[in-house]
Amino acid sequence: MEKFAGYGFNRSHSAAYGLLTYQTAYLKYHYPVEFFAGLLTCGKDKTDEVVKFIAEARAQGISVLRPDVNESGADFTVVPEEKLVEEAPRPGKKKAAPAKKRAAPRNERVVGKAIRFGLAAVKGVGEGAVETITEARKTGGPSCQSPTSATAWIRAR
């Protein structure tokens, strides 16, 4: 029994980790946008991880769109092509430096899908505020073209 315990435990765990690694690599390669949306959602409470994962997603050609009160949910979500709108850079902002290309075989730009930033990952926005925003959208609240109209509508409730 002791002889088996010396290697059996390690073997079973290494087999389980090997399977998990294979599944993770498969999802990252074949479903990169969905993979990064899930990864970002899992790490949404840790700003350093979110920054690191967004940089890696952009390096792989995946667009990460900023939060939008009209479209974002609590979590990071995949936005299909018909909802994907090219966002214009803000006036006065410098254009970001292009991301480094990775050596993996899939470094072309992912077209047709993007990741929409989750509202719960925004610093200072609590789950209650996110629920209020999503409830307002469901009940036919105003299409918020400016942050002030959204804030006024939420305060009135």
CORPEFEN-V673517 format. One record per run of one state. SS is the DSSP state (hx for helix, st for strand, lp for the rest). FROM is the first residue (numbers start at 1). LEN is the number of residues. If there is no record, write none. Layout:
ss->(SS | SS)
from->(FROM | FROM)
len->(LEN | LEN)
//
This chain:
ss->(lp | hx | lp | hx | lp | hx | lp | st | lp | st | hx | lp | st | lp | hx | lp | hx | lp | hx | lp)
from->(1 | 2 | 31 | 32 | 43 | 47 | 60 | 63 | 66 | 77 | 81 | 84 | 113 | 117 | 119 | 122 | 127 | 139 | 147 | 157)
len->(1 | 29 | 1 | 11 | 4 | 13 | 3 | 3 | 11 | 4 | 3 | 29 | 4 | 2 | 3 | 5 | 12 | 8 | 10 | 1)
//
